[in-house]
Amino acid sequence: MFIRVRKVGRLGLEACMILGDGEQFAGNSFDSSNYVRVYAQGDEVGRFTYKPGVSKQTDSAFVQNPVAFVDCLRKYRSLKIEATTFTSGTLVYSFDAIEALKGKK
C-alpha cells in the first residue's frame, strides 16, 4: 500500500491509499464495510471510512476525513493499517516514521 497526501486548495488535504499487486478494496458504503483501521503500539488508534479512488477504481481509495487520518499518521512513529481486500481478505500494512509528514501542516 502507498499513501499519497496532497494539499488541495481551500479543501485542505486529500489522502489517497493505493494498493499494489492486483489487490482491490472490498468495502462498500451499503453495508458500512468501507473503512480501514489504524493501529499503533498494539492498540487501535483510528478507524477511517473511505470512498472509491481515482476514476472509481477499487485499487485506490480516498479517506473521507483526511485531516484526522494525516494527524494520526504524524502522531505515531510506527503504525499498521488494516484493510479488507477482495482477493486476500484482511491485510495489514506496516509503516515506519513517515518523515515526509513531520512538521508539515
ZIURDA-V825494 format. One record per helix or strand of 3 or more residues. SS is the DSSP state (H for helix, E for strand). FROM is the first residue (numbers start at 1). TO is the last residue. Records with the same first field share a line. If there is no record, write none. Layout:
SS = FROM-TO  FROM-TO
This chain:
E = 2-8  12-18  35-40  43-52  60-63  78-85  89-96
H = 9-11  54-56  66-75  99-101
